Amino acid sequence: MKKLLLASAATLLATAATAEEVKLGVLLGFTGPIESMAVSMGDGAELAIQEVSESGKLLDGSTVVPVRADSTCIDSAAATAAAERLITSDGVSGIVGAACSGVTGAVLANVARANGMVMISPSATSPALSEAEDDGLFFRTAPSDARQGQIMAEFLMEEGVKEVALTYTNNDYGKGLADSFQAAYEAAGGSITISAAHEDGKADYAAEVGALASAGGDLLVVAGYADQGGAGIVQASLDSGAFDRFHFPDGMKSDSTIQNFGSDVDGSTGQQPGTDSPGAAKYAEVVGGAFDPTAIFSGESYDAAALIMLAMQAAGSSDPKVYKDKVMDVANAPGEQIFPGELAKALEILAGGGDVDYVGATAVEFIGGGESAGSYEMVKVEGGEWVTLGYR
Protein backbone atom coordinates (compact mmCIF):
# COMPACT_ATOMS: atom_id res chain seq x y z
CA MET A 1 0.00 0.00 0.00
CA LYS A 2 2.86 2.36 0.87
CA LYS A 3 4.45 1.74 -2.53
CA LEU A 4 1.10 2.43 -4.24
CA LEU A 5 0.71 5.71 -2.38
CA LEU A 6 4.26 6.71 -3.30
CA ALA A 7 3.60 5.86 -6.94
CA SER A 8 0.40 7.91 -6.92
CA ALA A 9 2.20 10.85 -5.39
CA ALA A 10 4.92 10.62 -8.01
CA THR A 11 2.30 10.59 -10.76
CA LEU A 12 0.64 13.68 -9.34
CA LEU A 13 3.96 15.47 -9.10
CA ALA A 14 4.84 14.57 -12.69
CA THR A 15 1.46 15.82 -13.92
CA ALA A 16 1.82 19.05 -11.97
CA ALA A 17 5.27 19.53 -13.44
CA THR A 18 4.13 19.14 -17.04
CA ALA A 19 0.72 20.82 -16.87
CA GLU A 20 0.59 24.54 -17.63
CA GLU A 21 -1.83 27.38 -18.09
CA VAL A 22 -2.15 28.09 -21.79
CA LYS A 23 -3.51 31.48 -22.76
CA LEU A 24 -5.27 32.11 -26.07
CA GLY A 25 -5.86 35.61 -27.36
CA VAL A 26 -9.35 36.42 -28.69
CA LEU A 27 -8.68 39.49 -30.83
CA LEU A 28 -11.99 40.61 -32.30
CA GLY A 29 -13.84 43.81 -33.14
CA PHE A 30 -15.58 44.24 -29.79
CA THR A 31 -16.02 47.91 -30.63
CA GLY A 32 -16.48 49.50 -34.04
CA PRO A 33 -18.45 48.55 -37.14
CA ILE A 34 -18.91 44.83 -36.37
CA GLU A 35 -19.38 44.99 -32.60
CA SER A 36 -22.82 43.36 -32.84
CA MET A 37 -21.24 40.40 -34.66
CA ALA A 38 -18.28 40.15 -32.27
CA VAL A 39 -20.50 39.15 -29.35
CA SER A 40 -21.31 35.68 -30.67
CA MET A 41 -17.87 35.36 -32.26
CA GLY A 42 -16.22 35.77 -28.86
CA ASP A 43 -18.73 33.37 -27.33
CA GLY A 44 -17.95 30.76 -29.99
CA ALA A 45 -14.18 30.93 -29.48
CA GLU A 46 -14.52 30.79 -25.71
CA LEU A 47 -16.90 27.82 -25.90
CA ALA A 48 -14.18 25.76 -27.59
CA ILE A 49 -11.61 26.97 -25.06
CA GLN A 50 -13.89 26.00 -22.16
CA GLU A 51 -14.56 22.59 -23.71
CA VAL A 52 -10.86 21.80 -24.01
CA SER A 53 -9.90 23.23 -20.63
CA GLU A 54 -12.60 21.31 -18.77
CA SER A 55 -11.56 18.07 -20.48
CA GLY A 56 -8.15 18.17 -18.81
CA LYS A 57 -6.71 16.37 -21.82
CA LEU A 58 -4.60 19.07 -23.46
CA LEU A 59 -0.85 18.69 -23.00
CA ASP A 60 -0.90 16.59 -19.82
CA GLY A 61 -3.75 18.40 -18.13
CA SER A 62 -3.09 22.01 -19.09
CA THR A 63 -5.85 24.53 -18.56
CA VAL A 64 -6.71 27.07 -21.24
CA VAL A 65 -7.64 30.67 -20.49
CA PRO A 66 -9.06 33.14 -23.05
CA VAL A 67 -7.73 36.69 -23.06
CA ARG A 68 -9.89 39.17 -24.95
CA ALA A 69 -8.53 42.15 -26.85
CA ASP A 70 -10.22 44.65 -29.15
CA SER A 71 -9.14 44.87 -32.79
CA THR A 72 -11.68 47.71 -33.34
CA CYS A 73 -12.00 46.36 -36.92
CA ILE A 74 -10.82 49.64 -38.45
CA ASP A 75 -7.92 51.08 -36.41
CA SER A 76 -4.73 49.26 -37.38
CA ALA A 77 -2.63 51.05 -34.76
CA ALA A 78 -5.03 50.07 -31.99
CA ALA A 79 -5.25 46.48 -33.24
CA THR A 80 -1.47 46.22 -33.45
CA ALA A 81 -1.05 47.57 -29.93
CA ALA A 82 -3.68 45.15 -28.64
CA ALA A 83 -1.89 42.21 -30.29
CA GLU A 84 1.44 43.30 -28.85
CA ARG A 85 -0.09 43.39 -25.36
CA LEU A 86 -1.53 39.91 -25.85
CA ILE A 87 1.91 38.55 -26.71
CA THR A 88 4.28 40.54 -24.51
CA SER A 89 2.15 41.23 -21.44
CA ASP A 90 -0.42 38.43 -21.39
CA GLY A 91 1.84 35.74 -22.82
CA VAL A 92 -0.67 34.13 -25.18
CA SER A 93 0.31 31.07 -27.20
CA GLY A 94 -2.03 31.73 -30.13
CA ILE A 95 -4.54 34.27 -31.38
CA VAL A 96 -8.10 33.75 -32.58
CA GLY A 97 -8.37 36.75 -34.87
CA ALA A 98 -8.03 39.34 -35.88
CA ALA A 99 -11.46 40.42 -37.10
CA CYS A 100 -11.68 42.54 -40.27
CA SER A 101 -9.18 42.32 -43.07
CA GLY A 102 -7.23 45.56 -42.85
CA VAL A 103 -6.34 45.26 -39.18
CA THR A 104 -5.65 41.55 -39.61
CA GLY A 105 -3.06 42.30 -42.27
CA ALA A 106 -1.47 44.93 -40.04
CA VAL A 107 -1.28 42.60 -37.03
CA LEU A 108 0.16 39.81 -39.17
CA ALA A 109 2.83 42.00 -40.75
CA ASN A 110 3.81 44.01 -37.70
CA VAL A 111 3.30 41.69 -34.75
CA ALA A 112 2.60 38.03 -35.53
CA ARG A 113 5.51 37.43 -37.92
CA ALA A 114 7.96 39.26 -35.70
CA ASN A 115 6.95 37.13 -32.71
CA GLY A 116 6.32 33.84 -34.47
CA MET A 117 2.68 33.89 -33.36
CA VAL A 118 -0.06 31.75 -34.92
CA MET A 119 -3.23 33.62 -35.94
CA ILE A 120 -6.43 31.96 -37.13
CA SER A 121 -8.97 34.55 -38.21
CA PRO A 122 -12.65 33.62 -38.27
CA SER A 123 -13.70 36.64 -40.33
CA ALA A 124 -10.88 38.33 -42.27
CA THR A 125 -11.91 37.69 -45.86
CA SER A 126 -9.91 40.02 -48.12
CA PRO A 127 -8.37 38.25 -51.14
CA ALA A 128 -5.17 40.23 -50.51
CA LEU A 129 -4.51 38.14 -47.40
CA SER A 130 -4.03 35.10 -49.63
CA GLU A 131 -0.78 36.66 -50.85
CA ALA A 132 0.44 38.02 -47.50
CA GLU A 133 3.86 36.94 -46.25
CA ASP A 134 3.02 34.91 -43.15
CA ASP A 135 5.84 32.40 -42.50
CA GLY A 136 3.17 29.71 -42.19
CA LEU A 137 1.57 31.44 -39.19
CA PHE A 138 -1.72 32.70 -40.62
CA PHE A 139 -4.89 30.73 -41.33
CA ARG A 140 -8.57 31.62 -41.68
CA THR A 141 -11.71 29.60 -41.19
CA ALA A 142 -13.82 32.01 -43.26
CA PRO A 143 -13.44 31.76 -47.04
CA SER A 144 -11.82 34.51 -49.12
CA ASP A 145 -13.97 37.19 -50.71
CA ALA A 146 -12.66 36.01 -54.05
CA ARG A 147 -15.14 33.18 -53.58
CA GLN A 148 -17.85 35.36 -52.04
CA GLY A 149 -17.78 37.67 -55.06
CA GLN A 150 -18.27 34.72 -57.38
CA ILE A 151 -21.13 33.35 -55.26
CA MET A 152 -22.87 36.74 -55.23
CA ALA A 153 -22.57 37.13 -58.99
CA GLU A 154 -23.94 33.66 -59.72
CA PHE A 155 -26.84 34.09 -57.31
CA LEU A 156 -27.94 37.50 -58.58
CA MET A 157 -27.79 36.40 -62.22
CA GLU A 158 -29.89 33.34 -61.42
CA GLU A 159 -32.39 35.62 -59.66
CA GLY A 160 -32.72 37.63 -62.85
CA VAL A 161 -30.93 40.67 -61.43
CA LYS A 162 -28.95 41.90 -64.41
CA GLU A 163 -28.13 45.48 -63.36
CA VAL A 164 -27.04 46.75 -59.94
CA ALA A 165 -25.53 49.76 -58.23
CA LEU A 166 -22.65 48.90 -55.91
CA THR A 167 -21.29 50.69 -52.85
CA TYR A 168 -18.50 49.45 -50.60
CA THR A 169 -16.79 50.53 -47.41
CA ASN A 170 -13.49 52.18 -48.27
CA ASN A 171 -11.04 49.66 -46.80
CA ASP A 172 -9.35 46.36 -47.66
CA TYR A 173 -12.49 44.32 -47.05
CA GLY A 174 -14.85 46.52 -49.04
CA LYS A 175 -12.53 47.13 -51.97
CA GLY A 176 -11.49 43.50 -52.25
CA LEU A 177 -15.07 42.24 -52.22
CA ALA A 178 -16.28 44.92 -54.63
CA ASP A 179 -13.52 44.11 -57.13
CA SER A 180 -14.15 40.38 -56.87
CA PHE A 181 -17.90 40.77 -57.32
CA GLN A 182 -17.63 43.23 -60.21
CA ALA A 183 -15.25 40.99 -62.17
CA ALA A 184 -17.45 37.91 -61.70
CA TYR A 185 -20.75 39.72 -62.31
CA GLU A 186 -19.64 41.43 -65.50
CA ALA A 187 -18.09 38.21 -66.77
CA ALA A 188 -21.48 36.55 -66.28
CA GLY A 189 -23.22 39.27 -68.31
CA GLY A 190 -24.36 41.57 -65.51
CA SER A 191 -23.97 45.34 -65.53
CA ILE A 192 -22.81 47.56 -62.67
CA THR A 193 -24.18 51.07 -63.11
CA ILE A 194 -21.84 52.59 -60.53
CA SER A 195 -19.22 51.32 -58.09
CA ALA A 196 -18.66 53.88 -55.36
CA ALA A 197 -16.81 53.77 -52.05
CA HIS A 198 -18.31 55.19 -48.87
CA GLU A 199 -16.57 56.21 -45.67
CA ASP A 200 -17.64 54.91 -42.28
CA GLY A 201 -18.51 57.22 -39.43
CA LYS A 202 -20.50 59.84 -41.32
CA ALA A 203 -23.75 61.31 -40.00
CA ASP A 204 -25.29 61.81 -43.44
CA TYR A 205 -25.09 59.64 -46.56
CA ALA A 206 -27.51 61.62 -48.71
CA ALA A 207 -24.83 62.64 -51.23
CA GLU A 208 -23.58 59.08 -51.68
CA VAL A 209 -27.09 57.74 -52.11
CA GLY A 210 -27.93 60.53 -54.56
CA ALA A 211 -25.11 59.41 -56.84
CA LEU A 212 -26.14 55.76 -56.52
CA ALA A 213 -29.77 56.62 -57.29
CA SER A 214 -28.79 58.63 -60.38
CA ALA A 215 -26.97 55.62 -61.78
CA GLY A 216 -29.91 53.33 -60.98
CA GLY A 217 -30.13 49.55 -61.01
CA ASP A 218 -32.46 46.70 -60.08
CA LEU A 219 -31.12 46.86 -56.54
CA LEU A 220 -28.23 48.22 -54.45
CA VAL A 221 -25.39 45.95 -53.35
CA VAL A 222 -24.08 47.21 -49.99
CA ALA A 223 -20.62 45.82 -49.22
CA GLY A 224 -20.38 47.62 -45.92
CA TYR A 225 -20.80 47.17 -42.18
CA ALA A 226 -24.08 46.65 -40.38
CA ASP A 227 -23.07 48.86 -37.46
CA GLN A 228 -21.51 51.65 -39.52
CA GLY A 229 -21.64 53.17 -43.00
CA GLY A 230 -23.55 50.30 -44.56
CA ALA A 231 -26.45 50.96 -42.22
CA GLY A 232 -26.26 54.66 -43.03
CA ILE A 233 -26.43 53.96 -46.76
CA VAL A 234 -29.49 51.74 -46.32
CA GLN A 235 -31.25 54.29 -44.11
CA ALA A 236 -30.60 57.14 -46.54
CA SER A 237 -31.81 54.97 -49.43
CA LEU A 238 -35.05 54.17 -47.66
CA ASP A 239 -35.58 57.76 -46.52
CA SER A 240 -35.15 59.11 -50.04
CA GLY A 241 -36.93 56.28 -51.81
CA ALA A 242 -33.80 55.68 -53.90
CA PHE A 243 -33.76 51.92 -53.23
CA ASP A 244 -35.93 49.60 -51.21
CA ARG A 245 -34.28 46.36 -52.27
CA PHE A 246 -30.70 45.45 -51.43
CA HIS A 247 -28.17 42.66 -51.55
CA PHE A 248 -26.19 42.25 -48.33
CA PRO A 249 -22.78 40.54 -48.24
CA ASP A 250 -21.48 39.13 -44.96
CA GLY A 251 -20.58 42.48 -43.37
CA MET A 252 -24.27 43.41 -43.44
CA LYS A 253 -25.67 39.98 -42.52
CA SER A 254 -26.25 40.88 -38.90
CA ASP A 255 -29.08 40.90 -36.41
CA SER A 256 -28.65 44.67 -36.22
CA THR A 257 -29.66 44.99 -39.89
CA ILE A 258 -32.97 43.33 -39.04
CA GLN A 259 -33.35 45.34 -35.84
CA ASN A 260 -32.74 48.58 -37.71
CA PHE A 261 -34.81 47.98 -40.84
CA GLY A 262 -36.98 44.88 -40.42
CA SER A 263 -39.70 44.54 -43.04
CA ASP A 264 -38.61 47.80 -44.73
CA VAL A 265 -36.01 45.70 -46.54
CA ASP A 266 -38.24 42.71 -47.31
CA GLY A 267 -37.22 41.08 -50.57
CA SER A 268 -33.55 41.90 -50.03
CA THR A 269 -31.07 39.06 -50.24
CA GLY A 270 -27.58 38.27 -49.04
CA GLN A 271 -25.13 35.66 -47.89
CA GLN A 272 -22.78 34.72 -45.11
CA PRO A 273 -20.27 31.91 -44.69
CA GLY A 274 -22.29 28.92 -43.56
CA THR A 275 -23.04 25.26 -44.06
CA ASP A 276 -25.84 22.79 -43.49
CA SER A 277 -23.30 20.07 -42.66
CA PRO A 278 -23.79 17.75 -39.66
CA GLY A 279 -21.27 19.89 -37.79
CA ALA A 280 -23.55 22.92 -37.87
CA ALA A 281 -26.33 20.94 -36.18
CA LYS A 282 -23.92 19.54 -33.60
CA TYR A 283 -22.64 23.04 -32.89
CA ALA A 284 -26.19 24.20 -32.21
CA GLU A 285 -26.60 21.29 -29.77
CA VAL A 286 -23.38 22.17 -27.93
CA VAL A 287 -24.30 25.85 -27.72
CA GLY A 288 -27.79 25.08 -26.45
CA GLY A 289 -29.42 28.33 -25.43
CA ALA A 290 -26.21 30.10 -24.41
CA PHE A 291 -26.14 32.27 -27.54
CA ASP A 292 -27.21 32.20 -31.19
CA PRO A 293 -25.23 29.40 -32.91
CA THR A 294 -26.31 30.67 -36.34
CA ALA A 295 -24.84 34.15 -35.77
CA ILE A 296 -22.36 35.12 -38.44
CA PHE A 297 -18.79 33.91 -37.85
CA SER A 298 -19.69 32.27 -34.54
CA GLY A 299 -19.01 28.75 -35.80
CA GLU A 300 -15.86 29.95 -37.56
CA SER A 301 -14.64 31.36 -34.23
CA TYR A 302 -15.26 28.06 -32.43
CA ASP A 303 -13.36 26.27 -35.18
CA ALA A 304 -10.44 28.72 -35.10
CA ALA A 305 -9.91 28.20 -31.37
CA ALA A 306 -10.36 24.43 -31.65
CA LEU A 307 -7.78 24.14 -34.43
CA ILE A 308 -5.16 26.03 -32.44
CA MET A 309 -5.56 23.73 -29.46
CA LEU A 310 -5.67 20.53 -31.51
CA ALA A 311 -2.51 21.60 -33.33
CA MET A 312 -0.82 22.10 -29.95
CA GLN A 313 -1.77 18.58 -28.94
CA ALA A 314 -0.56 17.12 -32.23
CA ALA A 315 2.79 18.88 -31.81
CA GLY A 316 3.07 18.17 -28.10
CA SER A 317 3.78 21.85 -27.53
CA SER A 318 2.02 25.15 -26.97
CA ASP A 319 4.87 26.97 -28.73
CA PRO A 320 3.37 28.50 -31.91
CA LYS A 321 6.68 28.15 -33.72
CA VAL A 322 6.34 24.40 -33.20
CA TYR A 323 2.63 23.71 -33.56
CA LYS A 324 2.08 25.95 -36.62
CA ASP A 325 3.11 23.03 -38.82
CA LYS A 326 0.32 20.85 -37.40
CA VAL A 327 -2.64 23.14 -38.13
CA MET A 328 -3.16 21.86 -41.67
CA ASP A 329 -2.71 18.27 -40.49
CA VAL A 330 -5.48 18.38 -37.89
CA ALA A 331 -7.83 20.33 -40.18
CA ASN A 332 -7.75 17.89 -43.11
CA ALA A 333 -7.94 14.19 -43.87
CA PRO A 334 -6.74 11.58 -43.16
CA GLY A 335 -8.02 10.90 -39.66
CA GLU A 336 -11.15 10.42 -37.62
CA GLN A 337 -13.70 13.15 -38.26
CA ILE A 338 -14.22 15.48 -35.31
CA PHE A 339 -17.34 17.58 -34.69
CA PRO A 340 -18.27 20.21 -32.09
CA GLY A 341 -18.50 18.69 -28.63
CA GLU A 342 -15.87 16.08 -29.53
CA LEU A 343 -12.70 18.02 -28.73
CA ALA A 344 -11.83 15.77 -25.76
CA LYS A 345 -12.07 12.76 -28.07
CA ALA A 346 -9.78 14.47 -30.58
CA LEU A 347 -7.23 15.27 -27.88
CA GLU A 348 -7.18 11.62 -26.79
CA ILE A 349 -6.65 10.40 -30.35
CA LEU A 350 -3.80 12.85 -30.90
CA ALA A 351 -2.19 12.01 -27.56
CA GLY A 352 -2.17 8.38 -28.64
CA GLY A 353 -0.41 9.20 -31.90
CA GLY A 354 -3.51 8.99 -34.09
CA ASP A 355 -4.82 11.36 -36.74
CA VAL A 356 -7.91 13.57 -36.76
CA ASP A 357 -9.80 15.31 -39.54
CA TYR A 358 -11.42 18.31 -37.87
CA VAL A 359 -14.77 19.03 -39.53
CA GLY A 360 -16.05 21.33 -36.83
CA ALA A 361 -19.02 23.66 -37.01
CA THR A 362 -18.27 24.92 -40.52
CA ALA A 363 -16.99 21.87 -42.43
CA VAL A 364 -13.42 23.13 -42.21
CA GLU A 365 -11.18 22.18 -45.10
CA PHE A 366 -7.93 24.05 -45.62
CA ILE A 367 -6.50 24.46 -49.08
CA GLY A 368 -3.11 25.95 -49.94
CA GLY A 369 -1.74 28.62 -47.65
CA GLY A 370 -4.20 28.07 -44.82
CA GLU A 371 -7.21 29.13 -46.89
CA SER A 372 -10.67 27.83 -46.08
CA ALA A 373 -12.51 26.28 -49.03
CA GLY A 374 -15.75 27.46 -47.43
CA SER A 375 -19.43 27.48 -48.33
CA TYR A 376 -22.17 30.12 -48.06
CA GLU A 377 -25.67 30.35 -46.68
CA MET A 378 -27.93 32.33 -49.01
CA VAL A 379 -30.62 34.37 -47.26
CA LYS A 380 -33.61 36.61 -47.93
CA VAL A 381 -35.49 39.06 -45.74
CA GLU A 382 -39.11 38.00 -45.40
CA GLY A 383 -41.48 39.49 -42.84
CA GLY A 384 -38.61 41.40 -41.34
CA GLU A 385 -36.55 38.26 -40.64
CA TRP A 386 -33.64 36.44 -42.26
CA VAL A 387 -34.83 33.31 -44.05
CA THR A 388 -32.42 30.68 -45.39
CA LEU A 389 -32.77 29.98 -49.10
CA GLY A 390 -30.07 27.33 -49.39
CA TYR A 391 -26.31 26.77 -49.39
CA ARG A 392 -23.59 27.03 -52.03
C-alpha positions in Angstrom: 0.0 0.0 0.0 2.9 2.4 0.9 4.4 1.7 -2.5 1.1 2.4 -4.2 0.7 5.7 -2.4 4.3 6.7 -3.3 3.6 5.9 -6.9 0.4 7.9 -6.9 2.2 10.8 -5.4 4.9 10.6 -8.0 2.3 10.6 -10.8 0.6 13.7 -9.3 4.0 15.5 -9.1 4.8 14.6 -12.7 1.5 15.8 -13.9 1.8 19.0 -12.0 5.3 19.5 -13.4 4.1 19.1 -17.0 0.7 20.8 -16.9 0.6 24.5 -17.6 -1.8 27.4 -18.1 -2.1 28.1 -21.8 -3.5 31.5 -22.8 -5.3 32.1 -26.1 -5.9 35.6 -27.4 -9.3 36.4 -28.7 -8.7 39.5 -30.8 -12.0 40.6 -32.3 -13.8 43.8 -33.1 -15.6 44.2 -29.8 -16.0 47.9 -30.6 -16.5 49.5 -34.0 -18.4 48.6 -37.1 -18.9 44.8 -36.4 -19.4 45.0 -32.6 -22.8 43.4 -32.8 -21.2 40.4 -34.7 -18.3 40.1 -32.3 -20.5 39.2 -29.4 -21.3 35.7 -30.7 -17.9 35.4 -32.3 -16.2 35.8 -28.9 -18.7 33.4 -27.3 -17.9 30.8 -30.0 -14.2 30.9 -29.5 -14.5 30.8 -25.7 -16.9 27.8 -25.9 -14.2 25.8 -27.6 -11.6 27.0 -25.1 -13.9 26.0 -22.2 -14.6 22.6 -23.7 -10.9 21.8 -24.0 -9.9 23.2 -20.6 -12.6 21.3 -18.8 -11.6 18.1 -20.5 -8.1 18.2 -18.8 -6.7 16.4 -21.8 -4.6 19.1 -23.5 -0.8 18.7 -23.0 -0.9 16.6 -19.8 -3.7 18.4 -18.1 -3.1 22.0 -19.1 -5.9 24.5 -18.6 -6.7 27.1 -21.2 -7.6 30.7 -20.5 -9.1 33.1 -23.0 -7.7 36.7 -23.1 -9.9 39.2 -25.0 -8.5 42.1 -26.9 -10.2 44.7 -29.1 -9.1 44.9 -32.8 -11.7 47.7 -33.3 -12.0 46.4 -36.9 -10.8 49.6 -38.4 -7.9 51.1 -36.4 -4.7 49.3 -37.4 -2.6 51.0 -34.8 -5.0 50.1 -32.0 -5.2 46.5 -33.2 -1.5 46.2 -33.5 -1.0 47.6 -29.9 -3.7 45.1 -28.6 -1.9 42.2 -30.3 1.4 43.3 -28.8 -0.1 43.4 -25.4 -1.5 39.9 -25.9 1.9 38.5 -26.7 4.3 40.5 -24.5 2.1 41.2 -21.4 -0.4 38.4 -21.4 1.8 35.7 -22.8 -0.7 34.1 -25.2 0.3 31.1 -27.2 -2.0 31.7 -30.1 -4.5 34.3 -31.4 -8.1 33.7 -32.6 -8.4 36.8 -34.9 -8.0 39.3 -35.9 -11.5 40.4 -37.1 -11.7 42.5 -40.3 -9.2 42.3 -43.1 -7.2 45.6 -42.8 -6.3 45.3 -39.2 -5.6 41.5 -39.6 -3.1 42.3 -42.3 -1.5 44.9 -40.0 -1.3 42.6 -37.0 0.2 39.8 -39.2 2.8 42.0 -40.8 3.8 44.0 -37.7 3.3 41.7 -34.7 2.6 38.0 -35.5 5.5 37.4 -37.9 8.0 39.3 -35.7 7.0 37.1 -32.7 6.3 33.8 -34.5 2.7 33.9 -33.4 -0.1 31.8 -34.9 -3.2 33.6 -35.9 -6.4 32.0 -37.1 -9.0 34.6 -38.2 -12.7 33.6 -38.3 -13.7 36.6 -40.3 -10.9 38.3 -42.3 -11.9 37.7 -45.9 -9.9 40.0 -48.1 -8.4 38.2 -51.1 -5.2 40.2 -50.5 -4.5 38.1 -47.4 -4.0 35.1 -49.6 -0.8 36.7 -50.9 0.4 38.0 -47.5 3.9 36.9 -46.2 3.0 34.9 -43.2 5.8 32.4 -42.5 3.2 29.7 -42.2 1.6 31.4 -39.2 -1.7 32.7 -40.6 -4.9 30.7 -41.3 -8.6 31.6 -41.7 -11.7 29.6 -41.2 -13.8 32.0 -43.3 -13.4 31.8 -47.0 -11.8 34.5 -49.1 -14.0 37.2 -50.7 -12.7 36.0 -54.1 -15.1 33.2 -53.6 -17.9 35.4 -52.0 -17.8 37.7 -55.1 -18.3 34.7 -57.4 -21.1 33.4 -55.3 -22.9 36.7 -55.2 -22.6 37.1 -59.0 -23.9 33.7 -59.7 -26.8 34.1 -57.3 -27.9 37.5 -58.6 -27.8 36.4 -62.2 -29.9 33.3 -61.4 -32.4 35.6 -59.7 -32.7 37.6 -62.9 -30.9 40.7 -61.4 -29.0 41.9 -64.4 -28.1 45.5 -63.4 -27.0 46.7 -59.9 -25.5 49.8 -58.2 -22.7 48.9 -55.9 -21.3 50.7 -52.8 -18.5 49.4 -50.6 -16.8 50.5 -47.4 -13.5 52.2 -48.3 -11.0 49.7 -46.8 -9.3 46.4 -47.7 -12.5 44.3 -47.1 -14.8 46.5 -49.0 -12.5 47.1 -52.0 -11.5 43.5 -52.3 -15.1 42.2 -52.2 -16.3 44.9 -54.6 -13.5 44.1 -57.1 -14.2 40.4 -56.9 -17.9 40.8 -57.3 -17.6 43.2 -60.2 -15.3 41.0 -62.2 -17.5 37.9 -61.7 -20.7 39.7 -62.3 -19.6 41.4 -65.5 -18.1 38.2 -66.8 -21.5 36.6 -66.3 -23.2 39.3 -68.3 -24.4 41.6 -65.5 -24.0 45.3 -65.5 -22.8 47.6 -62.7 -24.2 51.1 -63.1 -21.8 52.6 -60.5 -19.2 51.3 -58.1 -18.7 53.9 -55.4 -16.8 53.8 -52.1 -18.3 55.2 -48.9 -16.6 56.2 -45.7 -17.6 54.9 -42.3 -18.5 57.2 -39.4 -20.5 59.8 -41.3 -23.8 61.3 -40.0 -25.3 61.8 -43.4 -25.1 59.6 -46.6 -27.5 61.6 -48.7 -24.8 62.6 -51.2 -23.6 59.1 -51.7 -27.1 57.7 -52.1 -27.9 60.5 -54.6 -25.1 59.4 -56.8 -26.1 55.8 -56.5 -29.8 56.6 -57.3 -28.8 58.6 -60.4 -27.0 55.6 -61.8 -29.9 53.3 -61.0 -30.1 49.6 -61.0 -32.5 46.7 -60.1 -31.1 46.9 -56.5 -28.2 48.2 -54.4 -25.4 46.0 -53.3 -24.1 47.2 -50.0 -20.6 45.8 -49.2 -20.4 47.6 -45.9 -20.8 47.2 -42.2 -24.1 46.6 -40.4 -23.1 48.9 -37.5 -21.5 51.6 -39.5 -21.6 53.2 -43.0 -23.6 50.3 -44.6 -26.5 51.0 -42.2 -26.3 54.7 -43.0 -26.4 54.0 -46.8 -29.5 51.7 -46.3 -31.2 54.3 -44.1 -30.6 57.1 -46.5 -31.8 55.0 -49.4 -35.1 54.2 -47.7 -35.6 57.8 -46.5 -35.2 59.1 -50.0 -36.9 56.3 -51.8 -33.8 55.7 -53.9 -33.8 51.9 -53.2 -35.9 49.6 -51.2 -34.3 46.4 -52.3 -30.7 45.4 -51.4 -28.2 42.7 -51.5 -26.2 42.2 -48.3 -22.8 40.5 -48.2 -21.5 39.1 -45.0 -20.6 42.5 -43.4 -24.3 43.4 -43.4 -25.7 40.0 -42.5 -26.2 40.9 -38.9 -29.1 40.9 -36.4 -28.6 44.7 -36.2 -29.7 45.0 -39.9 -33.0 43.3 -39.0 -33.4 45.3 -35.8 -32.7 48.6 -37.7 -34.8 48.0 -40.8 -37.0 44.9 -40.4 -39.7 44.5 -43.0 -38.6 47.8 -44.7 -36.0 45.7 -46.5 -38.2 42.7 -47.3 -37.2 41.1 -50.6 -33.6 41.9 -50.0 -31.1 39.1 -50.2 -27.6 38.3 -49.0 -25.1 35.7 -47.9 -22.8 34.7 -45.1 -20.3 31.9 -44.7 -22.3 28.9 -43.6 -23.0 25.3 -44.1 -25.8 22.8 -43.5 -23.3 20.1 -42.7 -23.8 17.7 -39.7 -21.3 19.9 -37.8 -23.6 22.9 -37.9 -26.3 20.9 -36.2 -23.9 19.5 -33.6 -22.6 23.0 -32.9 -26.2 24.2 -32.2 -26.6 21.3 -29.8 -23.4 22.2 -27.9 -24.3 25.9 -27.7 -27.8 25.1 -26.5 -29.4 28.3 -25.4 -26.2 30.1 -24.4 -26.1 32.3 -27.5 -27.2 32.2 -31.2 -25.2 29.4 -32.9 -26.3 30.7 -36.3 -24.8 34.2 -35.8 -22.4 35.1 -38.4 -18.8 33.9 -37.9 -19.7 32.3 -34.5 -19.0 28.7 -35.8 -15.9 30.0 -37.6 -14.6 31.4 -34.2 -15.3 28.1 -32.4 -13.4 26.3 -35.2 -10.4 28.7 -35.1 -9.9 28.2 -31.4 -10.4 24.4 -31.7 -7.8 24.1 -34.4 -5.2 26.0 -32.4 -5.6 23.7 -29.5 -5.7 20.5 -31.5 -2.5 21.6 -33.3 -0.8 22.1 -30.0 -1.8 18.6 -28.9 -0.6 17.1 -32.2 2.8 18.9 -31.8 3.1 18.2 -28.1 3.8 21.8 -27.5 2.0 25.1 -27.0 4.9 27.0 -28.7 3.4 28.5 -31.9 6.7 28.1 -33.7 6.3 24.4 -33.2 2.6 23.7 -33.6 2.1 25.9 -36.6 3.1 23.0 -38.8 0.3 20.8 -37.4 -2.6 23.1 -38.1 -3.2 21.9 -41.7 -2.7 18.3 -40.5 -5.5 18.4 -37.9 -7.8 20.3 -40.2 -7.8 17.9 -43.1 -7.9 14.2 -43.9 -6.7 11.6 -43.2 -8.0 10.9 -39.7 -11.2 10.4 -37.6 -13.7 13.1 -38.3 -14.2 15.5 -35.3 -17.3 17.6 -34.7 -18.3 20.2 -32.1 -18.5 18.7 -28.6 -15.9 16.1 -29.5 -12.7 18.0 -28.7 -11.8 15.8 -25.8 -12.1 12.8 -28.1 -9.8 14.5 -30.6 -7.2 15.3 -27.9 -7.2 11.6 -26.8 -6.6 10.4 -30.4 -3.8 12.8 -30.9 -2.2 12.0 -27.6 -2.2 8.4 -28.6 -0.4 9.2 -31.9 -3.5 9.0 -34.1 -4.8 11.4 -36.7 -7.9 13.6 -36.8 -9.8 15.3 -39.5 -11.4 18.3 -37.9 -14.8 19.0 -39.5 -16.1 21.3 -36.8 -19.0 23.7 -37.0 -18.3 24.9 -40.5 -17.0 21.9 -42.4 -13.4 23.1 -42.2 -11.2 22.2 -45.1 -7.9 24.1 -45.6 -6.5 24.5 -49.1 -3.1 26.0 -49.9 -1.7 28.6 -47.6 -4.2 28.1 -44.8 -7.2 29.1 -46.9 -10.7 27.8 -46.1 -12.5 26.3 -49.0 -15.7 27.5 -47.4 -19.4 27.5 -48.3 -22.2 30.1 -48.1 -25.7 30.4 -46.7 -27.9 32.3 -49.0 -30.6 34.4 -47.3 -33.6 36.6 -47.9 -35.5 39.1 -45.7 -39.1 38.0 -45.4 -41.5 39.5 -42.8 -38.6 41.4 -41.3 -36.6 38.3 -40.6 -33.6 36.4 -42.3 -34.8 33.3 -44.1 -32.4 30.7 -45.4 -32.8 30.0 -49.1 -30.1 27.3 -49.4 -26.3 26.8 -49.4 -23.6 27.0 -52.0 
